Amino acid sequence: MLHTIQPSTFSAKKSQEKRLKERHRAKPMEIVSCGLNITVLGGVYKTSADTELMCKTVKIHRDQNFLEIGCGAGVISIFLGKSARSGIGCDINMLAVKNSRINAKRHNIKNIQFIQSNVFKNIREKFDVIICNPPYNNFPAKDEIDMMFWDTDNEMKKYFFKEASKYLNSNGVIYFGWADFSDIETDLPFRLAQENNFQVIDIKSKPSPHTTCTFHVLTIKRR
């Protein structure tokens, strides 16, 4: 069983403070992510190497459904919607839900529903695949935009692992985004997985193109 990621020398807080300030006042922009032309509204997460890694890592079949927790601009859900039976993308930030719907319409994706939900609060079914690229750092978040990067006392991540089994089919798989920032507890998802009867069975990694850190996607199943 895999159970550790060594921290890098990169401390994310200063960079995240700068990016959050920009996202609070940003105007809509156009980007390309995972081969998709995407609109990103102000106040919504601007995708990065972590999104690319998640799209590359997740395995899903035509007869399977998925749930994405924290859909942002909708890139991952739209990308997977081309291969899955159906899916739900949710976000606590209603602006992100609106953004995802705009991009899904743009790419003619009709088998994915986007809804507002604080993790599993508004979810009513089970899934073959659950995807979560959470806010990594546990600095205090004062609003839903801060929650893109910051998870006060790691509350969101703790809740995710505590409740995930209720929404995952018996042979289902979780894909969980993570990083090796020096100012996070790099072993946190391994510990939370173990405490809630899950195990990490694989790790895929991608260096950040802008900093000295590395992004990871953990593949997680029931023990």
Biotite code that builds the C-alpha atoms (Angstrom):
import biotite.structure as struc

atoms = struc.array([
    struc.Atom([0.000, 0.000, 0.000], chain_id="A", res_id=1, res_name="MET", atom_name="CA", element="C"),
    struc.Atom([1.313, 3.444, -0.956], chain_id="A", res_id=2, res_name="LEU", atom_name="CA", element="C"),
    struc.Atom([1.405, 5.811, 1.985], chain_id="A", res_id=3, res_name="HIS", atom_name="CA", element="C"),
    struc.Atom([3.708, 8.791, 1.596], chain_id="A", res_id=4, res_name="THR", atom_name="CA", element="C"),
    struc.Atom([4.637, 11.848, -0.475], chain_id="A", res_id=5, res_name="ILE", atom_name="CA", element="C"),
    struc.Atom([7.790, 13.735, 0.441], chain_id="A", res_id=6, res_name="GLN", atom_name="CA", element="C"),
    struc.Atom([7.269, 17.515, 0.754], chain_id="A", res_id=7, res_name="PRO", atom_name="CA", element="C"),
    struc.Atom([8.999, 19.822, -1.716], chain_id="A", res_id=8, res_name="SER", atom_name="CA", element="C"),
    struc.Atom([10.644, 23.129, -0.826], chain_id="A", res_id=9, res_name="THR", atom_name="CA", element="C"),
    struc.Atom([7.761, 25.093, -2.371], chain_id="A", res_id=10, res_name="PHE", atom_name="CA", element="C"),
    struc.Atom([5.549, 27.016, 0.062], chain_id="A", res_id=11, res_name="SER", atom_name="CA", element="C"),
    struc.Atom([2.244, 27.785, -1.686], chain_id="A", res_id=12, res_name="ALA", atom_name="CA", element="C"),
    struc.Atom([0.658, 30.469, 0.511], chain_id="A", res_id=13, res_name="LYS", atom_name="CA", element="C"),
    struc.Atom([2.271, 33.540, -1.061], chain_id="A", res_id=14, res_name="LYS", atom_name="CA", element="C"),
    struc.Atom([1.490, 32.327, -4.578], chain_id="A", res_id=15, res_name="SER", atom_name="CA", element="C"),
    struc.Atom([-2.073, 31.414, -3.623], chain_id="A", res_id=16, res_name="GLN", atom_name="CA", element="C"),
    struc.Atom([-2.675, 34.799, -1.991], chain_id="A", res_id=17, res_name="GLU", atom_name="CA", element="C"),
    struc.Atom([-1.633, 36.451, -5.251], chain_id="A", res_id=18, res_name="LYS", atom_name="CA", element="C"),
    struc.Atom([-3.831, 34.166, -7.357], chain_id="A", res_id=19, res_name="ARG", atom_name="CA", element="C"),
    struc.Atom([-6.836, 34.615, -5.064], chain_id="A", res_id=20, res_name="LEU", atom_name="CA", element="C"),
    struc.Atom([-6.505, 38.395, -5.276], chain_id="A", res_id=21, res_name="LYS", atom_name="CA", element="C"),
    struc.Atom([-6.484, 38.079, -9.064], chain_id="A", res_id=22, res_name="GLU", atom_name="CA", element="C"),
    struc.Atom([-9.475, 35.695, -9.135], chain_id="A", res_id=23, res_name="ARG", atom_name="CA", element="C"),
    struc.Atom([-11.557, 38.036, -6.943], chain_id="A", res_id=24, res_name="HIS", atom_name="CA", element="C"),
    struc.Atom([-11.314, 40.805, -9.553], chain_id="A", res_id=25, res_name="ARG", atom_name="CA", element="C"),
    struc.Atom([-10.707, 38.858, -12.782], chain_id="A", res_id=26, res_name="ALA", atom_name="CA", element="C"),
    struc.Atom([-12.726, 39.328, -15.949], chain_id="A", res_id=27, res_name="LYS", atom_name="CA", element="C"),
    struc.Atom([-13.782, 36.336, -18.095], chain_id="A", res_id=28, res_name="PRO", atom_name="CA", element="C"),
    struc.Atom([-10.916, 34.816, -20.070], chain_id="A", res_id=29, res_name="MET", atom_name="CA", element="C"),
    struc.Atom([-10.391, 32.134, -22.688], chain_id="A", res_id=30, res_name="GLU", atom_name="CA", element="C"),
    struc.Atom([-7.949, 29.264, -22.150], chain_id="A", res_id=31, res_name="ILE", atom_name="CA", element="C"),
    struc.Atom([-7.197, 25.833, -23.594], chain_id="A", res_id=32, res_name="VAL", atom_name="CA", element="C"),
    struc.Atom([-7.161, 22.942, -21.121], chain_id="A", res_id=33, res_name="SER", atom_name="CA", element="C"),
    struc.Atom([-7.135, 19.200, -21.839], chain_id="A", res_id=34, res_name="CYS", atom_name="CA", element="C"),
    struc.Atom([-7.610, 20.023, -25.511], chain_id="A", res_id=35, res_name="GLY", atom_name="CA", element="C"),
    struc.Atom([-10.785, 22.033, -24.797], chain_id="A", res_id=36, res_name="LEU", atom_name="CA", element="C"),
    struc.Atom([-11.446, 25.706, -25.461], chain_id="A", res_id=37, res_name="ASN", atom_name="CA", element="C"),
    struc.Atom([-12.758, 26.930, -22.111], chain_id="A", res_id=38, res_name="ILE", atom_name="CA", element="C"),
    struc.Atom([-14.218, 30.153, -20.734], chain_id="A", res_id=39, res_name="THR", atom_name="CA", element="C"),
    struc.Atom([-13.119, 30.926, -17.161], chain_id="A", res_id=40, res_name="VAL", atom_name="CA", element="C"),
    struc.Atom([-15.207, 33.487, -15.304], chain_id="A", res_id=41, res_name="LEU", atom_name="CA", element="C"),
    struc.Atom([-13.804, 35.734, -12.602], chain_id="A", res_id=42, res_name="GLY", atom_name="CA", element="C"),
    struc.Atom([-14.119, 34.059, -9.207], chain_id="A", res_id=43, res_name="GLY", atom_name="CA", element="C"),
    struc.Atom([-13.649, 30.573, -10.687], chain_id="A", res_id=44, res_name="VAL", atom_name="CA", element="C"),
    struc.Atom([-10.529, 28.388, -10.523], chain_id="A", res_id=45, res_name="TYR", atom_name="CA", element="C"),
    struc.Atom([-8.252, 28.896, -13.513], chain_id="A", res_id=46, res_name="LYS", atom_name="CA", element="C"),
    struc.Atom([-7.131, 25.393, -14.430], chain_id="A", res_id=47, res_name="THR", atom_name="CA", element="C"),
    struc.Atom([-3.514, 24.318, -14.245], chain_id="A", res_id=48, res_name="SER", atom_name="CA", element="C"),
    struc.Atom([-1.289, 21.243, -14.498], chain_id="A", res_id=49, res_name="ALA", atom_name="CA", element="C"),
    struc.Atom([-3.358, 19.521, -11.816], chain_id="A", res_id=50, res_name="ASP", atom_name="CA", element="C"),
    struc.Atom([-6.399, 19.533, -14.112], chain_id="A", res_id=51, res_name="THR", atom_name="CA", element="C"),
    struc.Atom([-4.375, 18.115, -16.993], chain_id="A", res_id=52, res_name="GLU", atom_name="CA", element="C"),
    struc.Atom([-3.054, 15.349, -14.756], chain_id="A", res_id=53, res_name="LEU", atom_name="CA", element="C"),
    struc.Atom([-6.523, 14.443, -13.522], chain_id="A", res_id=54, res_name="MET", atom_name="CA", element="C"),
    struc.Atom([-7.938, 14.217, -17.048], chain_id="A", res_id=55, res_name="CYS", atom_name="CA", element="C"),
    struc.Atom([-5.041, 11.997, -18.076], chain_id="A", res_id=56, res_name="LYS", atom_name="CA", element="C"),
    struc.Atom([-5.341, 9.729, -15.016], chain_id="A", res_id=57, res_name="THR", atom_name="CA", element="C"),
    struc.Atom([-9.066, 9.035, -14.632], chain_id="A", res_id=58, res_name="VAL", atom_name="CA", element="C"),
    struc.Atom([-10.277, 5.812, -16.255], chain_id="A", res_id=59, res_name="LYS", atom_name="CA", element="C"),
    struc.Atom([-13.966, 5.558, -17.065], chain_id="A", res_id=60, res_name="ILE", atom_name="CA", element="C"),
    struc.Atom([-16.053, 3.404, -19.397], chain_id="A", res_id=61, res_name="HIS", atom_name="CA", element="C"),
    struc.Atom([-19.131, 4.104, -21.467], chain_id="A", res_id=62, res_name="ARG", atom_name="CA", element="C"),
    struc.Atom([-21.389, 2.186, -19.049], chain_id="A", res_id=63, res_name="ASP", atom_name="CA", element="C"),
    struc.Atom([-20.130, 4.064, -15.956], chain_id="A", res_id=64, res_name="GLN", atom_name="CA", element="C"),
    struc.Atom([-21.171, 7.260, -14.219], chain_id="A", res_id=65, res_name="ASN", atom_name="CA", element="C"),
    struc.Atom([-19.095, 9.746, -12.227], chain_id="A", res_id=66, res_name="PHE", atom_name="CA", element="C"),
    struc.Atom([-19.267, 12.552, -9.694], chain_id="A", res_id=67, res_name="LEU", atom_name="CA", element="C"),
    struc.Atom([-16.800, 15.439, -9.678], chain_id="A", res_id=68, res_name="GLU", atom_name="CA", element="C"),
    struc.Atom([-16.513, 17.355, -6.403], chain_id="A", res_id=69, res_name="ILE", atom_name="CA", element="C"),
    struc.Atom([-15.351, 20.913, -7.063], chain_id="A", res_id=70, res_name="GLY", atom_name="CA", element="C"),
    struc.Atom([-15.970, 21.188, -10.809], chain_id="A", res_id=71, res_name="CYS", atom_name="CA", element="C"),
    struc.Atom([-14.695, 24.768, -11.225], chain_id="A", res_id=72, res_name="GLY", atom_name="CA", element="C"),
    struc.Atom([-15.016, 25.735, -14.894], chain_id="A", res_id=73, res_name="ALA", atom_name="CA", element="C"),
    struc.Atom([-16.102, 22.186, -15.752], chain_id="A", res_id=74, res_name="GLY", atom_name="CA", element="C"),
    struc.Atom([-13.036, 21.001, -17.659], chain_id="A", res_id=75, res_name="VAL", atom_name="CA", element="C"),
    struc.Atom([-12.705, 17.551, -16.066], chain_id="A", res_id=76, res_name="ILE", atom_name="CA", element="C"),
    struc.Atom([-16.419, 16.741, -16.185], chain_id="A", res_id=77, res_name="SER", atom_name="CA", element="C"),
    struc.Atom([-16.726, 17.875, -19.806], chain_id="A", res_id=78, res_name="ILE", atom_name="CA", element="C"),
    struc.Atom([-13.631, 15.896, -20.786], chain_id="A", res_id=79, res_name="PHE", atom_name="CA", element="C"),
    struc.Atom([-14.939, 12.736, -19.082], chain_id="A", res_id=80, res_name="LEU", atom_name="CA", element="C"),
    struc.Atom([-18.451, 13.271, -20.396], chain_id="A", res_id=81, res_name="GLY", atom_name="CA", element="C"),
    struc.Atom([-17.228, 12.217, -23.814], chain_id="A", res_id=82, res_name="LYS", atom_name="CA", element="C"),
    struc.Atom([-16.415, 8.739, -22.448], chain_id="A", res_id=83, res_name="SER", atom_name="CA", element="C"),
    struc.Atom([-18.909, 8.159, -19.603], chain_id="A", res_id=84, res_name="ALA", atom_name="CA", element="C"),
    struc.Atom([-22.588, 7.210, -19.505], chain_id="A", res_id=85, res_name="ARG", atom_name="CA", element="C"),
    struc.Atom([-23.423, 10.202, -17.326], chain_id="A", res_id=86, res_name="SER", atom_name="CA", element="C"),
    struc.Atom([-22.025, 12.405, -14.622], chain_id="A", res_id=87, res_name="GLY", atom_name="CA", element="C"),
    struc.Atom([-22.592, 15.154, -12.108], chain_id="A", res_id=88, res_name="ILE", atom_name="CA", element="C"),
    struc.Atom([-20.223, 18.043, -11.504], chain_id="A", res_id=89, res_name="GLY", atom_name="CA", element="C"),
    struc.Atom([-20.793, 20.014, -8.321], chain_id="A", res_id=90, res_name="CYS", atom_name="CA", element="C"),
    struc.Atom([-19.231, 23.008, -6.641], chain_id="A", res_id=91, res_name="ASP", atom_name="CA", element="C"),
    struc.Atom([-19.970, 25.050, -3.527], chain_id="A", res_id=92, res_name="ILE", atom_name="CA", element="C"),
    struc.Atom([-19.511, 28.190, -5.642], chain_id="A", res_id=93, res_name="ASN", atom_name="CA", element="C"),
    struc.Atom([-22.626, 28.869, -7.742], chain_id="A", res_id=94, res_name="MET", atom_name="CA", element="C"),
    struc.Atom([-20.527, 30.963, -10.115], chain_id="A", res_id=95, res_name="LEU", atom_name="CA", element="C"),
    struc.Atom([-18.478, 27.840, -10.889], chain_id="A", res_id=96, res_name="ALA", atom_name="CA", element="C"),
    struc.Atom([-21.681, 25.901, -11.588], chain_id="A", res_id=97, res_name="VAL", atom_name="CA", element="C"),
    struc.Atom([-22.780, 28.631, -14.004], chain_id="A", res_id=98, res_name="LYS", atom_name="CA", element="C"),
    struc.Atom([-19.324, 28.587, -15.617], chain_id="A", res_id=99, res_name="ASN", atom_name="CA", element="C"),
    struc.Atom([-19.422, 24.800, -16.070], chain_id="A", res_id=100, res_name="SER", atom_name="CA", element="C"),
    struc.Atom([-22.852, 24.974, -17.691], chain_id="A", res_id=101, res_name="ARG", atom_name="CA", element="C"),
    struc.Atom([-21.593, 27.594, -20.144], chain_id="A", res_id=102, res_name="ILE", atom_name="CA", element="C"),
    struc.Atom([-18.666, 25.385, -21.166], chain_id="A", res_id=103, res_name="ASN", atom_name="CA", element="C"),
    struc.Atom([-20.777, 22.217, -21.378], chain_id="A", res_id=104, res_name="ALA", atom_name="CA", element="C"),
    struc.Atom([-23.179, 23.972, -23.755], chain_id="A", res_id=105, res_name="LYS", atom_name="CA", element="C"),
    struc.Atom([-20.236, 25.226, -25.778], chain_id="A", res_id=106, res_name="ARG", atom_name="CA", element="C"),
    struc.Atom([-19.001, 21.643, -26.240], chain_id="A", res_id=107, res_name="HIS", atom_name="CA", element="C"),
    struc.Atom([-22.478, 20.143, -26.720], chain_id="A", res_id=108, res_name="ASN", atom_name="CA", element="C"),
    struc.Atom([-22.168, 17.940, -23.627], chain_id="A", res_id=109, res_name="ILE", atom_name="CA", element="C"),
    struc.Atom([-25.671, 16.843, -22.623], chain_id="A", res_id=110, res_name="LYS", atom_name="CA", element="C"),
    struc.Atom([-25.043, 13.843, -20.336], chain_id="A", res_id=111, res_name="ASN", atom_name="CA", element="C"),
    struc.Atom([-23.507, 15.875, -17.482], chain_id="A", res_id=112, res_name="ILE", atom_name="CA", element="C"),
    struc.Atom([-25.506, 17.789, -14.868], chain_id="A", res_id=113, res_name="GLN", atom_name="CA", element="C"),
    struc.Atom([-23.925, 20.664, -12.953], chain_id="A", res_id=114, res_name="PHE", atom_name="CA", element="C"),
    struc.Atom([-25.306, 21.533, -9.522], chain_id="A", res_id=115, res_name="ILE", atom_name="CA", element="C"),
    struc.Atom([-24.403, 23.524, -6.431], chain_id="A", res_id=116, res_name="GLN", atom_name="CA", element="C"),
    struc.Atom([-23.384, 21.317, -3.514], chain_id="A", res_id=117, res_name="SER", atom_name="CA", element="C"),
    struc.Atom([-21.087, 21.529, -0.519], chain_id="A", res_id=118, res_name="ASN", atom_name="CA", element="C"),
    struc.Atom([-19.297, 18.237, -1.230], chain_id="A", res_id=119, res_name="VAL", atom_name="CA", element="C"),
    struc.Atom([-22.024, 15.543, -0.925], chain_id="A", res_id=120, res_name="PHE", atom_name="CA", element="C"),
    struc.Atom([-24.776, 17.675, 0.668], chain_id="A", res_id=121, res_name="LYS", atom_name="CA", element="C"),
    struc.Atom([-27.021, 17.746, -2.450], chain_id="A", res_id=122, res_name="ASN", atom_name="CA", element="C"),
    struc.Atom([-26.001, 14.369, -3.917], chain_id="A", res_id=123, res_name="ILE", atom_name="CA", element="C"),
    struc.Atom([-28.616, 11.592, -3.926], chain_id="A", res_id=124, res_name="ARG", atom_name="CA", element="C"),
    struc.Atom([-27.090, 8.673, -5.872], chain_id="A", res_id=125, res_name="GLU", atom_name="CA", element="C"),
    struc.Atom([-24.044, 6.418, -6.120], chain_id="A", res_id=126, res_name="LYS", atom_name="CA", element="C"),
    struc.Atom([-21.228, 6.500, -8.662], chain_id="A", res_id=127, res_name="PHE", atom_name="CA", element="C"),
    struc.Atom([-18.647, 4.263, -10.276], chain_id="A", res_id=128, res_name="ASP", atom_name="CA", element="C"),
    struc.Atom([-16.044, 7.033, -10.169], chain_id="A", res_id=129, res_name="VAL", atom_name="CA", element="C"),
    struc.Atom([-15.688, 9.987, -7.786], chain_id="A", res_id=130, res_name="ILE", atom_name="CA", element="C"),
    struc.Atom([-13.211, 12.729, -8.638], chain_id="A", res_id=131, res_name="ILE", atom_name="CA", element="C"),
    struc.Atom([-12.036, 15.335, -6.157], chain_id="A", res_id=132, res_name="CYS", atom_name="CA", element="C"),
    struc.Atom([-9.294, 17.909, -6.629], chain_id="A", res_id=133, res_name="ASN", atom_name="CA", element="C"),
    struc.Atom([-9.642, 19.648, -3.247], chain_id="A", res_id=134, res_name="PRO", atom_name="CA", element="C"),
    struc.Atom([-8.240, 22.874, -1.836], chain_id="A", res_id=135, res_name="PRO", atom_name="CA", element="C"),
    struc.Atom([-4.878, 21.679, -0.531], chain_id="A", res_id=136, res_name="TYR", atom_name="CA", element="C"),
    struc.Atom([-3.926, 24.174, 2.178], chain_id="A", res_id=137, res_name="ASN", atom_name="CA", element="C"),
    struc.Atom([-5.730, 24.560, 5.509], chain_id="A", res_id=138, res_name="ASN", atom_name="CA", element="C"),
    struc.Atom([-5.488, 28.350, 5.785], chain_id="A", res_id=139, res_name="PHE", atom_name="CA", element="C"),
    struc.Atom([-8.736, 30.140, 6.804], chain_id="A", res_id=140, res_name="PRO", atom_name="CA", element="C"),
    struc.Atom([-11.060, 30.728, 3.836], chain_id="A", res_id=141, res_name="ALA", atom_name="CA", element="C"),
    struc.Atom([-13.258, 33.813, 4.149], chain_id="A", res_id=142, res_name="LYS", atom_name="CA", element="C"),
    struc.Atom([-15.467, 33.157, 1.099], chain_id="A", res_id=143, res_name="ASP", atom_name="CA", element="C"),
    struc.Atom([-16.242, 30.653, -1.655], chain_id="A", res_id=144, res_name="GLU", atom_name="CA", element="C"),
    struc.Atom([-13.474, 32.032, -3.879], chain_id="A", res_id=145, res_name="ILE", atom_name="CA", element="C"),
    struc.Atom([-10.861, 31.457, -1.152], chain_id="A", res_id=146, res_name="ASP", atom_name="CA", element="C"),
    struc.Atom([-12.166, 27.877, -0.951], chain_id="A", res_id=147, res_name="MET", atom_name="CA", element="C"),
    struc.Atom([-10.583, 27.191, -4.354], chain_id="A", res_id=148, res_name="MET", atom_name="CA", element="C"),
    struc.Atom([-7.224, 26.989, -2.558], chain_id="A", res_id=149, res_name="PHE", atom_name="CA", element="C"),
    struc.Atom([-7.877, 27.020, 1.185], chain_id="A", res_id=150, res_name="TRP", atom_name="CA", element="C"),
    struc.Atom([-9.754, 24.527, 3.364], chain_id="A", res_id=151, res_name="ASP", atom_name="CA", element="C"),
    struc.Atom([-10.138, 25.817, 6.928], chain_id="A", res_id=152, res_name="THR", atom_name="CA", element="C"),
    struc.Atom([-8.850, 23.135, 9.334], chain_id="A", res_id=153, res_name="ASP", atom_name="CA", element="C"),
    struc.Atom([-9.039, 20.639, 6.434], chain_id="A", res_id=154, res_name="ASN", atom_name="CA", element="C"),
    struc.Atom([-12.777, 20.378, 7.080], chain_id="A", res_id=155, res_name="GLU", atom_name="CA", element="C"),
    struc.Atom([-13.741, 19.704, 3.459], chain_id="A", res_id=156, res_name="MET", atom_name="CA", element="C"),
    struc.Atom([-11.208, 16.893, 3.028], chain_id="A", res_id=157, res_name="LYS", atom_name="CA", element="C"),
    struc.Atom([-12.160, 15.265, 6.327], chain_id="A", res_id=158, res_name="LYS", atom_name="CA", element="C"),
    struc.Atom([-15.840, 15.365, 5.362], chain_id="A", res_id=159, res_name="TYR", atom_name="CA", element="C"),
    struc.Atom([-15.088, 13.971, 1.896], chain_id="A", res_id=160, res_name="PHE", atom_name="CA", element="C"),
    struc.Atom([-13.360, 10.843, 3.203], chain_id="A", res_id=161, res_name="PHE", atom_name="CA", element="C"),
    struc.Atom([-15.878, 10.331, 6.005], chain_id="A", res_id=162, res_name="LYS", atom_name="CA", element="C"),
    struc.Atom([-18.853, 10.336, 3.621], chain_id="A", res_id=163, res_name="GLU", atom_name="CA", element="C"),
    struc.Atom([-17.417, 9.058, 0.326], chain_id="A", res_id=164, res_name="ALA", atom_name="CA", element="C"),
    struc.Atom([-18.319, 5.390, 0.836], chain_id="A", res_id=165, res_name="SER", atom_name="CA", element="C"),
    struc.Atom([-22.032, 6.285, 0.909], chain_id="A", res_id=166, res_name="LYS", atom_name="CA", element="C"),
    struc.Atom([-21.817, 7.598, -2.651], chain_id="A", res_id=167, res_name="TYR", atom_name="CA", element="C"),
    struc.Atom([-19.387, 5.098, -4.187], chain_id="A", res_id=168, res_name="LEU", atom_name="CA", element="C"),
    struc.Atom([-20.537, 1.867, -5.830], chain_id="A", res_id=169, res_name="ASN", atom_name="CA", element="C"),
    struc.Atom([-19.098, -1.349, -4.398], chain_id="A", res_id=170, res_name="SER", atom_name="CA", element="C"),
    struc.Atom([-16.255, -1.596, -6.924], chain_id="A", res_id=171, res_name="ASN", atom_name="CA", element="C"),
    struc.Atom([-15.956, 2.149, -7.392], chain_id="A", res_id=172, res_name="GLY", atom_name="CA", element="C"),
    struc.Atom([-12.782, 4.214, -7.627], chain_id="A", res_id=173, res_name="VAL", atom_name="CA", element="C"),
    struc.Atom([-11.853, 7.604, -6.188], chain_id="A", res_id=174, res_name="ILE", atom_name="CA", element="C"),
    struc.Atom([-9.365, 9.888, -7.919], chain_id="A", res_id=175, res_name="TYR", atom_name="CA", element="C"),
    struc.Atom([-8.055, 12.456, -5.451], chain_id="A", res_id=176, res_name="PHE", atom_name="CA", element="C"),
    struc.Atom([-5.840, 15.397, -6.385], chain_id="A", res_id=177, res_name="GLY", atom_name="CA", element="C"),
    struc.Atom([-2.911, 16.332, -4.165], chain_id="A", res_id=178, res_name="TRP", atom_name="CA", element="C"),
    struc.Atom([0.451, 18.138, -4.145], chain_id="A", res_id=179, res_name="ALA", atom_name="CA", element="C"),
    struc.Atom([3.762, 18.205, -2.292], chain_id="A", res_id=180, res_name="ASP", atom_name="CA", element="C"),
    struc.Atom([3.685, 21.810, -1.027], chain_id="A", res_id=181, res_name="PHE", atom_name="CA", element="C"),
    struc.Atom([5.885, 22.302, 2.030], chain_id="A", res_id=182, res_name="SER", atom_name="CA", element="C"),
    struc.Atom([3.036, 24.050, 3.865], chain_id="A", res_id=183, res_name="ASP", atom_name="CA", element="C"),
    struc.Atom([0.561, 21.147, 3.728], chain_id="A", res_id=184, res_name="ILE", atom_name="CA", element="C"),
    struc.Atom([0.480, 17.831, 5.543], chain_id="A", res_id=185, res_name="GLU", atom_name="CA", element="C"),
    struc.Atom([1.520, 15.741, 2.549], chain_id="A", res_id=186, res_name="THR", atom_name="CA", element="C"),
    struc.Atom([0.395, 12.467, 4.164], chain_id="A", res_id=187, res_name="ASP", atom_name="CA", element="C"),
    struc.Atom([-3.086, 13.783, 5.014], chain_id="A", res_id=188, res_name="LEU", atom_name="CA", element="C"),
    struc.Atom([-5.080, 11.949, 2.291], chain_id="A", res_id=189, res_name="PRO", atom_name="CA", element="C"),
    struc.Atom([-3.285, 8.689, 3.074], chain_id="A", res_id=190, res_name="PHE", atom_name="CA", element="C"),
    struc.Atom([-4.215, 9.025, 6.748], chain_id="A", res_id=191, res_name="ARG", atom_name="CA", element="C"),
    struc.Atom([-7.806, 10.020, 6.033], chain_id="A", res_id=192, res_name="LEU", atom_name="CA", element="C"),
    struc.Atom([-8.171, 7.169, 3.547], chain_id="A", res_id=193, res_name="ALA", atom_name="CA", element="C"),
    struc.Atom([-6.926, 4.627, 6.085], chain_id="A", res_id=194, res_name="GLN", atom_name="CA", element="C"),
    struc.Atom([-9.151, 6.004, 8.856], chain_id="A", res_id=195, res_name="GLU", atom_name="CA", element="C"),
    struc.Atom([-12.204, 5.577, 6.612], chain_id="A", res_id=196, res_name="ASN", atom_name="CA", element="C"),
    struc.Atom([-11.473, 2.086, 5.263], chain_id="A", res_id=197, res_name="ASN", atom_name="CA", element="C"),
    struc.Atom([-9.902, 3.149, 1.960], chain_id="A", res_id=198, res_name="PHE", atom_name="CA", element="C"),
    struc.Atom([-6.435, 2.585, 0.545], chain_id="A", res_id=199, res_name="GLN", atom_name="CA", element="C"),
    struc.Atom([-4.285, 4.386, -2.014], chain_id="A", res_id=200, res_name="VAL", atom_name="CA", element="C"),
    struc.Atom([-3.427, 1.895, -4.765], chain_id="A", res_id=201, res_name="ILE", atom_name="CA", element="C"),
    struc.Atom([-1.633, 4.152, -7.248], chain_id="A", res_id=202, res_name="ASP", atom_name="CA", element="C"),
    struc.Atom([-0.124, 7.624, -7.642], chain_id="A", res_id=203, res_name="ILE", atom_name="CA", element="C"),
    struc.Atom([0.352, 9.575, -10.871], chain_id="A", res_id=204, res_name="LYS", atom_name="CA", element="C"),
    struc.Atom([2.474, 12.729, -10.802], chain_id="A", res_id=205, res_name="SER", atom_name="CA", element="C"),
    struc.Atom([3.175, 15.825, -12.911], chain_id="A", res_id=206, res_name="LYS", atom_name="CA", element="C"),
    struc.Atom([5.670, 18.595, -12.126], chain_id="A", res_id=207, res_name="PRO", atom_name="CA", element="C"),
    struc.Atom([4.299, 22.120, -12.075], chain_id="A", res_id=208, res_name="SER", atom_name="CA", element="C"),
    struc.Atom([5.480, 24.112, -15.109], chain_id="A", res_id=209, res_name="PRO", atom_name="CA", element="C"),
    struc.Atom([5.780, 27.253, -12.966], chain_id="A", res_id=210, res_name="HIS", atom_name="CA", element="C"),
    struc.Atom([7.161, 26.200, -9.560], chain_id="A", res_id=211, res_name="THR", atom_name="CA", element="C"),
    struc.Atom([9.294, 23.516, -7.950], chain_id="A", res_id=212, res_name="THR", atom_name="CA", element="C"),
    struc.Atom([6.291, 21.543, -6.705], chain_id="A", res_id=213, res_name="CYS", atom_name="CA", element="C"),
    struc.Atom([4.678, 18.403, -8.108], chain_id="A", res_id=214, res_name="THR", atom_name="CA", element="C"),
    struc.Atom([0.987, 17.609, -8.497], chain_id="A", res_id=215, res_name="PHE", atom_name="CA", element="C"),
    struc.Atom([-0.343, 14.118, -7.816], chain_id="A", res_id=216, res_name="HIS", atom_name="CA", element="C"),
    struc.Atom([-3.505, 12.115, -8.415], chain_id="A", res_id=217, res_name="VAL", atom_name="CA", element="C"),
    struc.Atom([-4.116, 9.329, -5.920], chain_id="A", res_id=218, res_name="LEU", atom_name="CA", element="C"),
    struc.Atom([-6.178, 6.342, -7.047], chain_id="A", res_id=219, res_name="THR", atom_name="CA", element="C"),
    struc.Atom([-8.163, 5.104, -4.041], chain_id="A", res_id=220, res_name="ILE", atom_name="CA", element="C"),
    struc.Atom([-10.381, 2.077, -3.454], chain_id="A", res_id=221, res_name="LYS", atom_name="CA", element="C"),
    struc.Atom([-12.071, 0.400, -0.516], chain_id="A", res_id=222, res_name="ARG", atom_name="CA", element="C"),
    struc.Atom([-9.888, -1.897, 1.551], chain_id="A", res_id=223, res_name="ARG", atom_name="CA", element="C"),
])
